[in-house]
Amino acid sequence: MYKTKIGLVFAFVFSLFIVSSCDTDNPYLPDNPDIVTNFNNMYPNAQDVDWSKKGAYYVADCRVNGTELDVWFNNNATWVMTEQDIFRSQLPTAVESTFSSGKYSNWVMDNITLITFPNSPGVLYLLEVESGAKEMALFYTKEGVLTIEQNITNADDTIWPDVVDLL
């Protein structure tokens, strides 16, 4: 009788393990299938693609050739922006020079993002910097021109595609 109860408990626990280890979640996909098609055409070698919706945009978080990207599309399946975290050593010399000689040079650089757009400005470099409790988002062109200084202290750090409207 004792062995039977242990056997039943073991079977119950094992069945819970099997059920809990099965992936029953359905991954999120954009409502418009053209978004996924356009993404796959742009990045046919993308791996670990995870879709999400941010505001009115659809974002594919993925890896391409070992690099992590966030690829943004609008409702019409049009690519609007790609974000890629980069290292300081990957900054263009002009951006590094402008930052190093500018008013934020003594601030701590927290994050660097390469943002690519299909149209003007084409490419922006976002440097998130902090000094004490204050945080700023600094947007530079590849030529090293500081185009936007945005206070992001206590703010949502999502960079939206319409940031180009601030230029």
Buried (B, 14 or more C-beta within 10 A) or exposed (E): EEEEEEEEEEEEEEEEEEEEEEEEEEEEEBEBEEBBEBBEEBBEEBEEBEBEEEEEBBBBBBBBEEEEBBBBBBEEBEBBBBBBBBEEEEBBEBBBEBBEEBEBEEBEBEBBBBBBBEEEBEBBBBBBBBEEEEBBBBBBBBEBEBBBEBEBEEEEEEBBBEBBEEE
